[in-house]
């Protein structure tokens, strides 16, 4: 439906509200049942006090002529102006008030305005309207074991495909004995598995980098946990008969477009080494938190790679290929990578396991509080979470206020806060009795040696430099950063 702003003005002596019968007639004309007959939806109305001017925000299914016919009773009492309009979400998604909204021609896509508006109503923090990128608010990270679908952070490189699930065919080929073409119903009829998995964008926390780097200005909310249900990848690969020369499994999504500096459209693709794909409980997921996979999270089918950064969990999955060499696509080797200083040289490799992170969520930086106990809450997570990845061990999280510390074990996304929770997550509260005028709080996460590729790094000090890159950019990576809380009283 098209959006319009309607302005009606009349002279004071012709004000319809002076006549009770005329006023009642106009109210009935604007009633919901009557408006519906004209294919019109009124989103808002206001009369400028003392100005005899009415403004309406109206959606109309037909053209302006139909809307003008609906507004005829008002036009008889004065002037009528109709202006084509847009929402703020559409203007921002278009890149300006006079810009046209670009839409993909390759596949059907979700209306960017609608997707952005849905994210705002879900109280996500929007960083980019088109393609849609938004993070979970920090307070929402302290919710239940899993994040509700509406509040799960959203990361896109291209527009959101709107695929027909009934027409979907998942192609599985390459170095296999028996290529497959599976419908969604055939996938759903296979042996299924449900896993609680935390996904995190590799650029989470980019807004805190010093010096600043290009890319989405994530705070620390580009991470969320959900319960994913789907078919283990090994179930599909076993049916194909993987050939001896296969080295990697390449996943291709339906989302695509032209990248900066490129002239030919590409699809979003990522690969996994074959042994990792078979050992990491990789899922082809079709459900999220017990519901059908939402459009913006990969409907109707997506990959879930537990413990790895979410760039590996390809959404809108359409194709799986077994290949005989390391994949060197844009989002594999050019966009997201680590650069390590090792043995006097630089080593670059694609991002894989999530690095350990720890975050204080309450109190907020520079909060003021009265004298007395202070509850400190936060979250910690890493790709080595859980007994499976840690070989039966679990990582440690530390909270420090001054010289005192408390330690708690955790796995997956561990929440600092209230007693033990299901799924291996531990919540913990530290009550501080310090009465200094200004107290510095730190959180630090740690994990068993060898569980992640990241080497140790001190708080705000680098012992082993490391960088995470976006294209030819690089940025310093810190486990945690301290902030101050002012104690009053």
N, C-alpha and C positions, 0 to 999 in steps of 0.2 A: 504494500500500500504506500502511496505517495504521501509525503508530509507537507502541510501547508500552515501558514500563519494567516488568520483572517482578522481584519480590522473593520469594525463598523462604527460609524459616528452619526450622530443626529443632533439637531438643534434642541436647545433646552425646552422650547415650547412643544416639540414633537416627541418628547420622551415617552416611550410606550408604557413605562412603569407607572405613569400618572393615572392611567386607565386600568383599574383592577382586572377587567375582562381581557384587555389586550395583554397585560403582563402575564396573566395565567395562560393565555394562548401560547405565548412565546416560550414559557417554561415547559409546557407540554410538548412543544415543537422540538425542544432540546433534550427531551427525555430519551433514555437509552432505547426503548422499544421503537420510537419513531425514527431516531437517528439511524438505526440499523436498516430500516427500509430503504434508505437512500445510499447504502453502502459506505456510510461515514462512521468514523469513530472519533469522539471528542476526547482528547488527552488532557486538556486543561482549558480553563476559562477564567477571565478576570475583567472587571469593569474598573476603569480608572476613576477614582473617587472625584466627583465634582466636575468631570470632564465630558460626560456623556459619550464615552468611548468604550467599546467592548473589544477584547482580544480573545481569540480562540486558537488553540493548537489542535489541528485536525488531521486525521489520516483519512484518505479517500481512496476507495478501490478503483474508481474510474478516473476521469480527467477533471480538470478544473471546471469544465462546463457542468458536470454533475454536481459538484460542490456548490457552484453558484446557484443552481436550481434549488438546492436545499436551503441556501441562505436568502432566498427571495423575500420572505416576510420581513427580514431586517433591511434589505435593500429598499423596500417600499417606504421604510421609515427614515431613511437617510442614505449615507454613502456606504459603499462596500469595496474593500480592497483585499485581494487574495495574493499572497506571496508564496511561491515555492520555497520550501525550507529543508533543512537537514538537522539531524541531531549533532551534538558535540562529538559523539563517538564516531559518526560518519565523517565529519570534517577532519578530525585528527587522523582517522584511518586513510583518508584520501590524500592527506598531506597539505591541506589548505582549504580555505573557504571556496575558492573558485576551481579547485582541482577535481578531476573525475576519479572515481573509485576504480582502480584497476582490478580485474578479475581474471583468473586463470582460464585459458582455453583448453588446456590439456585434459583436465578432469573436472567434473562438477565440484564446486567448492561451497563452503558455508559462507553466508553473507558476513563480511568482516565487521560491519556495524552491529549485527545481531550477536556475533561472538563476543565482541568487546563489551556490549551492554550486559550480556549474561555474566561476564567476569566481574564487572563492576557491582552488579546486584549480589554476587556471591562474596563480595567484600575482599576480592583479590586485589593486590597492588599491581596496577598495570604499568609496565615499562615501555611497551610498544603496542600500538593498536593494530598494526598491519605490517607483517604478520604478528599475530597475537602472542605476546610474551608477558606473563604476569606471575608474581610470586605469592606464596602463602604469607599472611601476616605473622609476625613473631609470636603474638599471644596465641594464635591458632595452633602453633606447634606444640603447645602444652595441653592439647585436647586428649582424646582417647588413644587407644593403641594404634588405630588407623585414622587417616585423614579422610573425612567425608569427600566424596567425588567432587562436589561443587567447590571445595576449598583447596583441592590439590593443585599445586603450582603447574603452570602451563609454559612449555617451551616449544617454539616453532621456528623453523628457518624459512618456510614457505607458507602459502595459504593452506587452510584446513580442508582436506578433501571431504566430500560428502558422497561416499560410495554406496552403491546399491548392494546390500549384503546378499540378496538372492542371486545377483549376477556375478558375485565374486568367485574367481577361480585362483587358488593358490598354486602357482607353478613351482615344482621342485625338479631341478635338472642339473646339468653339468656333468661332473664325473660320477655318474651313478649308473647302475645296471638297469633300473626300472624308473624312468621319469614319471612324475605324478602330476595330475591336474585335479586339485581337490576343491570341492565346494565347501562353504562354511558348515553346512549340516554334516558333511562327511568328517570334517575336522572335529566338530563337537561330539560326534559319535565315537571318537577314539578315547582311549584311557586318559582320564583327566587328573590333574593335580592342583592343589591350592597352596600357595606360598604367601607369607607376609614378607614383602620386600620394600626396602627404602630406595627411592630414586632421588638422585641429586644431579643438577646441572653442573658440568665441570667448571663453569664460570661463576658459581655461587660465591658471593662476597666480593665481586669485582669492584663495587663502589668504594670499598675500603682500601683498595690498592693505592700505594704511594710510591712512585708517581702514578697518576691516573692512566688507565688504558682504555682503548676503544672496545666497544661491545656493549651488550645490555648491562645497565647499571644495577645489577642485582645487589640487594642488601644481603641478608643471610637466609631468606625464605624460599630459595629455589631448591627446596628439599621437602619431600613428603613420603609418608608410608601408606601402603594400601595392601589389601588382600587380593591377590591376583589368581584367577582360575583359568586353566587352559590345558593344552596338550604338551607334554614334554617333547622337546625337539627330537630327542632320541627315538621316540615312537615313530615319527615321520621318517627319519633317516634310516631306521631299521627296515622300513618297507621298500626303500629305494635301492638298497644295496650299494653302499659307498665304495667306490673303487680305490685301489691301493695308492694311486697318485694324488689323491685329494689332500690338500693342506689346510684350506680354510673354507668356512661356510659364509657366503655372501648373502646379505639380506637387503632387499630393495623395497622401499615404500612407494606409495602412490603420490606422495607430495614431491613437488619439484618446481623448477623455475630457473631463471638466469641469475648467476652469482655475479658479484662485483668484478668487473674486468673480464667477464666472459661474454660470449656472443651466442653460444649454443646452450639450450636448456639442459639441465641435468636432473636426475632423480636423487632423492636422499638415499644413500647406501652406506652400510658399515659391515665389516666382516669380523669373524671370530676365528682364532685358530681351532682346528677340528677337535683337538683334545680338550680345549676349554669349552667348546660348545657341547661336548658330550659329558663333561664332568661338572659343569657349573649349574646344573638343574635349570637350564634355559627353558623358558615356557613360550609357547605360542598362545597368548592370552586372548580370551574373548569375553571375560567378565572381570569386573573391578568392584570390590567390596560387595559381592553378592548380586550386583546389577549388571545389565548389559554394558559393555564397554562404551563410555561416552564418546561422542564424535571427536571432541578436542583431545582425547587421550588415545586415539588410534582406531576407533570403530571402523570396520568390524573385527579386525585382528591385528595384534601387535606382538612384538618380541619383548620379553622381560628377561634381562640378564642380571641375576642377583649379585650384589656386591660391586658391580661395575658402574661407572658414571652412566647417566641415562642416555647419553649420545649413542650407546651401543644398543639400546632397547628401541629398535626401529618401529615406528608407528605406521598404520595403514599398510600392513605387509601384503605384498602381492607376489613376490618372487623370492625363491631360495635357490642359490646355485652353489655347487661344490666346485672349487677352483684349485689349480695346482701351483699357485704362487701367492705371495703376500699381496693383498689388495692395496692399491695406491690411489684410491679415489679422494676427492676433495675433502670430505668430512672424515676421512681416515688418516690422512697424512699431512694435509695442508691447513686444516682449520683448527683442530684440537690436538695438541701434542704436549709432551713433557720434554724439557731440555735439561739434562743433568750435567753438572760439572763432576767428572769422574776421571781419576788418574791423569789429571792435567789437561783433559780434553772435554769437548762437549759431545754428549750423546743425546739424540732425539728419538722419541718413540711415541706412538699414539697413547692417549689417555686410556687407562684400563680401570683398575680397582679404585674405588673411592678412598681418598685419604682420610685419616682420622680427624674429626672436628669436634670442638667443644664450645658451647655458647651459653652465656648467662642471659636469661630472658627477664628475670625479675631479681632485683630492681633494675630499672633502665639507667643508662648513663646519665649522671648528674641528677638523679632523683634525690629529693630531700625527704628525710624521715625523722621521726622523733626519737628520743632516747629510749633504749630498751631492745628486746630481741628483734633481729632482722632476719626474715626468711629469704633465703637465696635459692632461686630455682633456675633451671636451664636444661639444655639437651646436649647429647653427645651421640655421635654415630661414626661409622666407617665401613669400608667395603670388607673388612675382616670380621664383621659382626657375626655372632652366632657360633655354635659349636662346630658346624660343618667347615667354616672357613678357618677357624682358629685351632683346629685339631683338638678340641675339647677344652681349650683355654679361652678366656674372655678378656677383653681389653679393660683397662682401668681408666677412670675419670677422676680428676682431682679438682677440688675447689679450694682456693686459697684466699684468706683474708688476713693480711699481715703475715705473720709467721706460722699461723695454725693451718692445718689441712685435714680434710676428711676424704676418704677414698671409698668408691663403690664400684662393684662390677657391673657391666652392662653389655648388652649385645643388641644388634640392629639399632634403631633410633631410641636411645635411652633418655628418658625424661627425668630431670631432677625435680623432685617434688614430694609425693605423698606415699608411702609404702610400696610393696611389690606389686607389679602388674603382670598380666599374662603375656606370653610370647617372648619371654626372656628379657623384657625391658624392665629396668629398675628405676624407680623414682626415689629421690633423696632430697632432704631439706637440711640445710645447715643453718642453725640459729646463732647469729653472732651477738656477743655481749659487749663488743668493743664500743667505746664511747668517744672515739676521736672525732674531731670536727670534720675530718675528711679521710675516708678509708678507700684503699685501692683493692678491687676484687679481680681475681684472675680465675679462669677455668682452663684446664688442660686435659686433653684426651690422650691416652696411650694404648698400645696394643702389643701382642706378643711379637718378638723379633721375627722377621721374615714373613709375617702375615701380609704386609703390604710392601710395595716397591719403594715407598718413600723412606728416606733415611731420617734420623732424629733431627729435630730443630728446636732450639730453645725459644722461650717466649720472647718475641721481639728481637731476638738475636739469631743470626744465621751461623750455624756451625758447618753444615753441609749445604751450600747454596743449591737451590732448585727453582725451576721456573715452569709455569704452565702457559702455553702459548695459544694465541688465536691468530692464525696466519703467520705473518712474520713478526708478530708482537710477542712480548714476553712480560711476565709480571711476577713479583715476589709472592711467595706463598707462606702464610703464617698459620700455625695451629690455632692460636687464640690471641686476643689482645686485651689488656686490662682496661678497666674504666673506673671512674671514681664515683662514690656515693657520699653525699654530704649528710652527716648526722647532726640533727639539731636537738637542743634541750639541755 
